[in-house]
Amino acid sequence: MGAGVAGEPVIVGRVLGAWGVQGWVRIYSWTDPAEGIFSYCPWRLSGREGEFSVCDWRRVGPRLVARLSDIDTPEAAAALADQEILVARQQLPKLPPGEYYWHDLENLEVVNLQGHCWGRIQRLIPTGAHDVIEVVAADGRVTLIPFVTGQYVHLVDLERASVQVDWPREWEE
């Protein structure tokens, strides 16, 4: 099982709900910077058929809002609430060696230097100091490991769908 299959759509954000009376929607972006989500079009939404174009967008205080094609009433906008925003993987810029998109790391197997398998990466968690990988074992046990390359993360092998970490079993709680 490899990560990041070329034809798979990539989740880049979520529609939070309606905004205003003209059918705009509130957007949560997982891109960095957050406004980068608007450079990827068209969008597909997880619970809807077809594609949506972003007709207009803006930042309103701390939130991002957008007007999508064929959505022009508050009711139509509200119907999009909690939909994940997906784009074609080919729309994302190529990264230099040693850099990864978070979605490429999800579901990779995590093995320590002694060969112990911690489980699979469920998600990545952004923190102020560094990102953290949430690893879930087959029995459901969760381990949080700082994603600090060279210190805790030694090798990311997308071809083998694995991550090698320096996280001894003795650190298990």
Secondary structure as GFF3:
##gff-version 3
##sequence-region A 1 173
A	DSSP	beta_strand	9	19	.	.	.	ID=ss1
A	DSSP	beta_strand	24	29	.	.	.	ID=ss2
A	DSSP	three_ten_helix	34	39	.	.	.	ID=ss3
A	DSSP	beta_strand	43	45	.	.	.	ID=ss4
A	DSSP	beta_strand	51	52	.	.	.	ID=ss5
A	DSSP	beta_strand	54	60	.	.	.	ID=ss6
A	DSSP	beta_strand	63	68	.	.	.	ID=ss7
A	DSSP	alpha_helix	74	78	.	.	.	ID=ss8
A	DSSP	beta_strand	84	88	.	.	.	ID=ss9
A	DSSP	three_ten_helix	89	91	.	.	.	ID=ss10
A	DSSP	alpha_helix	102	105	.	.	.	ID=ss11
A	DSSP	beta_strand	109	112	.	.	.	ID=ss12
A	DSSP	beta_strand	117	125	.	.	.	ID=ss13
A	DSSP	beta_strand	132	136	.	.	.	ID=ss14
A	DSSP	beta_strand	142	146	.	.	.	ID=ss15
A	DSSP	beta_strand	153	157	.	.	.	ID=ss16
A	DSSP	beta_strand	162	165	.	.	.	ID=ss17
A	DSSP	three_ten_helix	169	171	.	.	.	ID=ss18
###
